[in-house]
Amino acid sequence: LWLYTRLATLHLLFEQKEEAKLFYQKAYQYEPRDREVLQDYAALLFSLELTQEAAHVLRNLLLYHKQTLTKEHLVKVYIHLGEAYAGQEESLEQARAAFEKALMYSPEDKRAGEGLLQIVSTMQNPKEIIEVREKMIRNIEDPHHRSQALVALGKDWQERFHEVELAVDNYELALTEWPENRE
C-alpha cells in the first residue's frame, strides 16, 4: 500500500495523471478502506473528469470514515458527490440529497446552495424551487446576504411564476432585513 501510494505521488509530481491513476487503483484494490488512498484517489479521478468512479470512491470514504472526518471535509465530500451525480440525469435525486447533506453541516455554504438550486431548477418543479430558496434564506445569518437572497426569491416570483404580489412581499422583507438594499 505504501509503495503504491508513493509511486502514485511521484507520478503526480511529474504531472503523469494516468500513471498515478493506475497506482492509486492498485492501492485501492489492495486496501479499499484506507483513508489517504480514498481521498487522494477520488481527487485524482475528479481531476480526470471520471466523476462516476470518483463518486464510488467518495461513497467508500463516507462509509468507512464519516465519523472521523471534520465538518468542513464532510461538506466538501457531499458537494463533490452532488456535483458527480448532477452530471447524470438519472441521479438528480442523489445529487439533491448530497447537496442537502452538505447544507445540513454548513447551512451557509454557497457552493452547496447553488448546486441544490441548480438541481431543483433542472427538475422543473416550481414549488420545490421556492421551498429550497426559503429554506436557504432561513439559514442565512447575515442580514445583507439574507436581503440579497430575498430579492432573488422575489425575482423568481415575478419573472418565473408571474406572481407580482408575492414578489413585492419578498422585496419588502428584503428591505426590512437590510434597508440600504436598492435592488
Secondary structure, 3 states (H helix, E strand, C coil): CHHHHHHHHHHHHCCCHHHHHHHHHHHHHHCCCCHHHHHHHHHHHHHCCCHHHHHHHHHHHHHHHHHHCCHHHHHHHHHHHHHHHHCCHHHHHHHHHHHHHHHHHCCCCHHHHHHHHHHHHHCCCHHHHHHHHHHHHHHCCCHHHHHHHHHHHHHHHHHHCCCHHHHHHHHHHHHHHCCCCCC
